[in-house]
Structure formats: structure tokens, C-alpha cells
């Protein structure tokens, strides 16, 4: 199995910044595409940003230009730099790992809370 542990969430005022980190262990990290998802109360979980094993990134329209995802293969970590935060960004954020050969093999972290006050 792959274990994912998120950190970096917290309370921040609108316009502020946070960096979320995801530490992975248990399998070959380079065989997984990584993503950050979020879920607000009463809403479905949505993809925020993803990065595949070649470094290609993708972002939700709502966060383009404000968030940046990166990965460090050597350290088995994936970060999400969140700038210009808005109240609409308030949610639980989850790290996801999906195997590039067997996409049915997918792992989730426990989540970290992000609250943006107006």
C-alpha cells in the first residue's frame, strides 16, 4: 500500500497563502500520478490540481493562476502552493495517488482543513 499524509492546512484570511504538503510512502512514487482534491460541506469532491509522472500539470478553472502543484520524486512529496486564497477555497483538501499502469489502484490521505475567512 501507499500511505499519504497531508499537512499545512489551517485558517487564513482572504488574500493570504498556504502551502499544503503530501508525503507518500510504501511504493515506488514515480509510478503514480498525484492530485489534490477538495470537498466543501454539502458538495462533491473535486479535482483541484494534478501532476503526472512526467511533470505535466492540470488545474481546475477556479484555481488557475493562484495555485501551483509540484512534486519532488526524490523526497516522495507533493506540494500545493495556494495563493490569493478566497472564501470559496474553504474545504477539506485530500492528496491522491493513482497508479499509472493500474489506475484502479488509488490511495487517499486523511485530509487537511483549509478555512479562508472573508
Short mmCIF file of the C-alpha atoms (twelve columns), coordinates in Angstrom:
data_MODEL
# 
_entry.id   MODEL 
# 
loop_
_atom_site.group_PDB 
_atom_site.id 
_atom_site.type_symbol 
_atom_site.label_atom_id 
_atom_site.label_alt_id 
_atom_site.label_comp_id 
_atom_site.label_asym_id 
_atom_site.label_seq_id 
_atom_site.Cartn_x 
_atom_site.Cartn_y 
_atom_site.Cartn_z 
_atom_site.pdbx_PDB_model_num 
ATOM 1   C CA . UNK A 1   0.000   0.000  0.000   1 
ATOM 2   C CA . UNK A 2   0.810   3.663  -0.295  1 
ATOM 3   C CA . UNK A 3   0.382   5.867  2.727   1 
ATOM 4   C CA . UNK A 4   -0.332  9.551  2.179   1 
ATOM 5   C CA . UNK A 5   -0.099  12.159 4.910   1 
ATOM 6   C CA . UNK A 6   -1.198  15.735 4.292   1 
ATOM 7   C CA . UNK A 7   -0.130  18.758 6.261   1 
ATOM 8   C CA . UNK A 8   -0.173  22.523 6.025   1 
ATOM 9   C CA . UNK A 9   -3.853  23.322 6.334   1 
ATOM 10  C CA . UNK A 10  -5.172  25.994 8.612   1 
ATOM 11  C CA . UNK A 11  -7.057  29.243 8.928   1 
ATOM 12  C CA . UNK A 12  -6.077  32.164 6.741   1 
ATOM 13  C CA . UNK A 13  -7.626  35.451 5.728   1 
ATOM 14  C CA . UNK A 14  -8.737  36.104 2.181   1 
ATOM 15  C CA . UNK A 15  -5.791  37.064 0.027   1 
ATOM 16  C CA . UNK A 16  -3.360  35.030 2.080   1 
ATOM 17  C CA . UNK A 17  -1.361  31.957 1.196   1 
ATOM 18  C CA . UNK A 18  -0.879  28.409 2.391   1 
ATOM 19  C CA . UNK A 19  1.229   25.526 1.211   1 
ATOM 20  C CA . UNK A 20  -0.108  22.017 1.548   1 
ATOM 21  C CA . UNK A 21  2.264   19.088 1.570   1 
ATOM 22  C CA . UNK A 22  1.671   15.411 0.928   1 
ATOM 23  C CA . UNK A 23  4.223   12.840 1.996   1 
ATOM 24  C CA . UNK A 24  3.980   9.433  0.345   1 
ATOM 25  C CA . UNK A 25  5.490   6.128  1.345   1 
ATOM 26  C CA . UNK A 26  5.079   2.421  0.703   1 
ATOM 27  C CA . UNK A 27  5.600   2.053  -3.062  1 
ATOM 28  C CA . UNK A 28  7.583   3.437  -5.947  1 
ATOM 29  C CA . UNK A 29  6.463   7.032  -6.023  1 
ATOM 30  C CA . UNK A 30  7.393   7.587  -9.665  1 
ATOM 31  C CA . UNK A 31  4.742   5.089  -10.797 1 
ATOM 32  C CA . UNK A 32  1.911   7.278  -9.527  1 
ATOM 33  C CA . UNK A 33  0.117   10.319 -10.809 1 
ATOM 34  C CA . UNK A 34  -0.641  12.706 -7.979  1 
ATOM 35  C CA . UNK A 35  -3.505  15.060 -7.345  1 
ATOM 36  C CA . UNK A 36  -5.038  17.389 -4.824  1 
ATOM 37  C CA . UNK A 37  -8.787  17.270 -4.343  1 
ATOM 38  C CA . UNK A 38  -11.073 19.244 -2.109  1 
ATOM 39  C CA . UNK A 39  -14.525 18.815 -0.669  1 
ATOM 40  C CA . UNK A 40  -16.633 21.511 0.929   1 
ATOM 41  C CA . UNK A 41  -19.614 20.702 3.161   1 
ATOM 42  C CA . UNK A 42  -22.586 19.635 1.085   1 
ATOM 43  C CA . UNK A 43  -20.573 19.471 -2.124  1 
ATOM 44  C CA . UNK A 44  -18.907 16.733 -4.120  1 
ATOM 45  C CA . UNK A 45  -15.200 16.191 -4.051  1 
ATOM 46  C CA . UNK A 46  -13.497 17.964 -6.933  1 
ATOM 47  C CA . UNK A 47  -10.085 17.887 -8.510  1 
ATOM 48  C CA . UNK A 48  -8.059  20.978 -7.712  1 
ATOM 49  C CA . UNK A 49  -4.737  20.179 -9.356  1 
ATOM 50  C CA . UNK A 50  -2.877  17.168 -10.661 1 
ATOM 51  C CA . UNK A 51  0.603   16.299 -11.788 1 
ATOM 52  C CA . UNK A 52  1.535   13.140 -13.640 1 
ATOM 53  C CA . UNK A 53  4.728   11.137 -13.517 1 
ATOM 54  C CA . UNK A 54  6.272   13.208 -16.309 1 
ATOM 55  C CA . UNK A 55  5.569   16.519 -14.597 1 
ATOM 56  C CA . UNK A 56  2.563   17.619 -16.644 1 
ATOM 57  C CA . UNK A 57  0.097   19.642 -14.568 1 
ATOM 58  C CA . UNK A 58  -3.600  20.381 -14.720 1 
ATOM 59  C CA . UNK A 59  -5.735  22.802 -12.707 1 
ATOM 60  C CA . UNK A 60  -9.361  23.469 -12.058 1 
ATOM 61  C CA . UNK A 61  -10.503 26.692 -13.691 1 
ATOM 62  C CA . UNK A 62  -11.338 28.152 -10.302 1 
ATOM 63  C CA . UNK A 63  -7.719  27.992 -9.116  1 
ATOM 64  C CA . UNK A 64  -5.762  28.685 -12.295 1 
ATOM 65  C CA . UNK A 65  -3.198  31.376 -11.746 1 
ATOM 66  C CA . UNK A 66  -3.485  31.105 -7.963  1 
ATOM 67  C CA . UNK A 67  -2.417  27.547 -7.112  1 
ATOM 68  C CA . UNK A 68  0.654   25.608 -8.162  1 
ATOM 69  C CA . UNK A 69  1.277   21.904 -7.754  1 
ATOM 70  C CA . UNK A 70  4.753   20.429 -7.665  1 
ATOM 71  C CA . UNK A 71  6.395   17.146 -6.806  1 
ATOM 72  C CA . UNK A 72  9.767   16.063 -5.540  1 
ATOM 73  C CA . UNK A 73  10.317  12.467 -6.600  1 
ATOM 74  C CA . UNK A 74  13.460  12.093 -4.528  1 
ATOM 75  C CA . UNK A 75  11.651  13.089 -1.338  1 
ATOM 76  C CA . UNK A 76  8.319   11.441 -2.221  1 
ATOM 77  C CA . UNK A 77  6.399   14.643 -1.634  1 
ATOM 78  C CA . UNK A 78  3.777   16.647 -3.495  1 
ATOM 79  C CA . UNK A 79  3.047   20.246 -2.606  1 
ATOM 80  C CA . UNK A 80  0.221   22.611 -3.402  1 
ATOM 81  C CA . UNK A 81  1.098   26.273 -3.133  1 
ATOM 82  C CA . UNK A 82  -2.111  28.224 -2.631  1 
ATOM 83  C CA . UNK A 83  -2.012  31.975 -3.181  1 
ATOM 84  C CA . UNK A 84  -4.659  34.686 -3.227  1 
ATOM 85  C CA . UNK A 85  -6.977  32.474 -1.244  1 
ATOM 86  C CA . UNK A 86  -10.691 33.145 -1.377  1 
ATOM 87  C CA . UNK A 87  -13.535 32.107 0.935   1 
ATOM 88  C CA . UNK A 88  -14.663 29.724 -1.810  1 
ATOM 89  C CA . UNK A 89  -11.445 27.774 -1.311  1 
ATOM 90  C CA . UNK A 90  -12.611 26.680 2.138   1 
ATOM 91  C CA . UNK A 91  -12.751 22.882 2.130   1 
ATOM 92  C CA . UNK A 92  -11.081 19.711 3.251   1 
ATOM 93  C CA . UNK A 93  -8.147  19.026 0.955   1 
ATOM 94  C CA . UNK A 94  -7.054  15.494 0.097   1 
ATOM 95  C CA . UNK A 95  -3.960  14.105 -1.528  1 
ATOM 96  C CA . UNK A 96  -4.469  11.310 -4.061  1 
ATOM 97  C CA . UNK A 97  -2.083  8.860  -5.693  1 
ATOM 98  C CA . UNK A 98  -3.141  6.844  -8.749  1 
ATOM 99  C CA . UNK A 99  -1.020  4.156  -10.313 1 
ATOM 100 C CA . UNK A 100 -0.094  4.947  -13.913 1 
ATOM 101 C CA . UNK A 101 -0.362  1.298  -15.023 1 
ATOM 102 C CA . UNK A 102 -3.267  0.258  -12.822 1 
ATOM 103 C CA . UNK A 103 -5.473  3.301  -12.297 1 
ATOM 104 C CA . UNK A 104 -7.867  1.254  -10.202 1 
ATOM 105 C CA . UNK A 105 -5.116  1.322  -7.603  1 
ATOM 106 C CA . UNK A 106 -5.692  4.646  -5.916  1 
ATOM 107 C CA . UNK A 107 -4.896  5.962  -2.458  1 
ATOM 108 C CA . UNK A 108 -6.133  8.862  -0.386  1 
ATOM 109 C CA . UNK A 109 -4.730  10.780 2.506   1 
ATOM 110 C CA . UNK A 110 -6.704  11.632 5.607   1 
ATOM 111 C CA . UNK A 111 -7.296  15.220 4.552   1 
ATOM 112 C CA . UNK A 112 -6.336  18.607 5.899   1 
ATOM 113 C CA . UNK A 113 -8.687  21.503 6.555   1 
ATOM 114 C CA . UNK A 114 -8.360  24.861 4.856   1 
ATOM 115 C CA . UNK A 115 -10.533 27.716 6.066   1 
ATOM 116 C CA . UNK A 116 -10.418 31.107 4.388   1 
ATOM 117 C CA . UNK A 117 -12.116 33.938 6.228   1 
ATOM 118 C CA . UNK A 118 -13.521 36.982 4.483   1 
# 
